[in-house]
Amino acid sequence: MKYSIANEKAVFNDHYKMIQAEVTFDTFDGNKITAKRLAFERGDSVAILLVEKETQSVLLTNQFRYPSCKNNDGWLLEIPAGSLEKNEDPKDCVIRETMEELGYKIDKPEHISTFYASPGAGTERMFLFFSEVSQKDKTEKGGGVDDEKEDIQLVKLPIAEIASKILELKDAKTILALQWYLLESQ
């Protein structure tokens, strides 16, 4: 099956971009569809599930999220995550984000999966990682980057409570990572 893209243009360009295009694609019954479509371009991102060995806990962030407050969920528990810089390797990015958000030093994060966060609306791919850490790996304060006006709280969720708490979470990448962990640890 084939597709083509024509008349692609930015209809909004600020911190993020909104691109509009005319797309033509083959249908499953052998015809073609042509339609205008929008794509939210925010770049790719990384996220990591961290397990602290001594406390047998997963390390989560708690932070304010403007878009989710529209549904009365201003603060969300999430795994650490962040945006890739231009030409940045995903492993380097997740190491940097872990230090910025939680203050933990990690060396060799394990790549779990790469997936689209919302393929019907955005171009963003998320690179998901896993790493075990020790309390001695907390070498800095964490809490976010002042220049980015972040205010991040570290939350330790005991592994024994994951199954009972997972449906209370609102963040898809966190739910996915915790489900992966529960399946892997069986």
Secondary structure, DSSP 8 states (H G I E B T S, - for coil): --EEEEEEEEEEESSSEEEEEEEEEE-TTS-EEEEEEEEEE---EEEEEEEETTTTEEEEEEEE-HHHHTTT--EEEE--EEE--TT--HHHHHHHHHHHHH-B--S--EEEEEEES-TTTB--EEEEEEEEE-GGGB-S--S--GGGT---EEEEEEGGGHHHHGGG---HHHHHHHHHHHHHT-
